[in-house]
């Protein structure tokens, strides 16, 4: 993996309304963001760990945990409707254009995912390197049969119980016939050029 240069960016805004200050909330005696930072720092494939935030308290916590914060995130990229893609791209462009950094892959870890491990990160990077036809890699989770979307139902206006996807359910009547994975998305590895050109992970 030596010919590839990989960085990690952890987006962590301070304006969560449903769970105020969640990114630095305490979990088992540590700030939530510290888990993502520690995993990235311990991943052998990562050369630099960065945090994108508009919040000064989060920035201070991130720096104490060993992350780099070369620029504050603009307030317009910290709103409720802003996806993580935009602040990550903002930081990537800053690193490339202002600090003249060079990296071919960006790993993104969600702050609210404390169970990402260094081996998860290394595996995602390895897959992206070994499969040049891929633009990005993300995590998947197995769908429990009982909670599978094909089994979802609702009560209609005329009080009838109906499946939301009846045709799909009929075409996949056995457990084995149903798709078994959904995008978990607590970790992304994306080629730098893909992020810059398409604006998405």
N, C-alpha and C positions, 0 to 999 in steps of 0.2 A: 504493500500500500504506500510505499515511500514516494512514488512519483505523483501521488495525489496529496493535496493539502486540504485539510478539513477543519472547519470551525463549527462551533455550536452557538446558537442564539436562543436565549430564553426570554420570550415576551412576558412582561409582568407589569400590567398597568395598575394604578392605585385606586381606580374609581368604581370598583365592584359595589353594586347596590344591594344585591340579595345577600351577600356575605361580606360586609365591609372589612377591608384590610386583609382579605383572605390570603393573599400571596405571602404575607409575612406572619400569618397566624401561627400559633404554636401547635405542633403535632409531635407528640412524644418528646417534648422538651426542646424541639428544634423548630426553626421557622420553616414553613412549607417550601419556600423557594430553595432552601439549603439542600434539599434532597436532589433536586434536578441539577444544581450546580455541582454537588459532590459526584454524582454519577458521571457527568460530563468531564470533570477534572480527572477522574480515574479511568476514563476510556482511553485506551492506547491510540486510537485513531484520531483523536481530537488534539489540535495544536493550540487552540485558543477558545476560551469560554466567555461569551458576552451576554449582557442583559440589556434589554430595551425597556425603559420605563420613563414615565414623565414625573414619577413620584420620588422626591428626595429621600424619604425614609427607606423606601424599597432599594434605592440606589446604594445607600449606606450599608444596608444589610447585605446586599449582593457583593459589594466590595469586600466586606469583612469575611465573607465566605470564600473569597478567592476569584470572583468573576471580574471581568473588565467592563467598564461603562464609559466608553470614550465620548459619548454624546447623549444629551437628554432627548427623550422622545418628544416631538412637538405635540402640543395639546390637541391639535386637530386629528392626531392619530391615536388618541386615547379615549375616544367616545364609546358609548355602548354598542353602536352599530358597526364599528370598525373591526374587520376581521384581523387575525394575527398576521396574515400575509403582508399587509401594508407596512406595519412598523418593522417587520423583519426585512423587507425589501429596502426600506429607508436606511436601516443600519448597514446593510450590505453595501449599498451605494456609497455611503459615507466611508466605510472601511476601504473600498476600492479606489474611490476618487480623491479623498482627502488624506488618508493615511497610507495610500499606495500599498495596501496589503494585497496578497495574492492567494487565492484559494479556489478550488474547483468544486467543492461540495459544502453545502450548509446543512447542518443538523439542527432541527428545531424541536425543543422539548417544551411541552405545556407545563407551566408552573404547578398546576393542580394535579400533577401525576407523580406522586412521590415514590412510586414503585418501579420507575424506569431504572434499569441496571446498566452498568458499563458494557456488559456483554450484549445487551439489546442494541446499544448504540453501535458497537463494533460490527455486529451482524448486519445491521441495516447498511452501514457504509460498505462493508464487504460485498453485499449483494449488488449495490449500485455500481461498484467498481467492476465486478465480474460480469455484469449484464449490461453492456453498453447501449442496448436498445431501450433501457428503462430511463425515464426522466426523473422519477422519484420513487421512494420506497416508504411505506408506512406500516404500522402495526395492525394486525387483525385479531379479532377475538371470536371464539366459537360461540355460536348462537345456541342457547338451550332450547330443546325441542318444544317444551311447553310454552315458552315465551317467543316463539318464532313469529315474525310478522305475518306469515300466511295464516296463523291461527288467531290473529286479532279480530275482534268483532265489536259491534256496537248495537245500540237499540235505535231503530229508525223512528221517524216522527209518528208513524202509525203503530208504534210499540212492537215492532217485529225485531227479533234478534237476527242480525245478519253479519256474515263475514265481510271484512273490508276488502279482501282480495279473493273473491270466490273462485274465479277462473284459475288463478295461480294455485289455490289450495287443491282444487280438483285435479290439476295436472301434476301435483306432487303429493300424492296421498300418503306415501310412506315417509318415515323419518329420513331414510337414506336419500330420497329424491329431492329433499329440500336443500337449498343452498345452506352451507353450514357456517359461513363466516360473514362478519360485518366489519367495516372499517372502525377500528378502535381509535386510532389517530392520536395517541398520546406522544408519539414520536414520529418525526418525518426526517428523511434524508433526501435532499434535492440537489441537483446539479445547479451550480451558480448561474450558468447561462439560461437554464430553464426558468429560474426564479425571476431573472431580470427581463427575459423576453415575454413570458406569459403572466408574470405577476402572481403566480400561484405556486404552492408547494408541489 
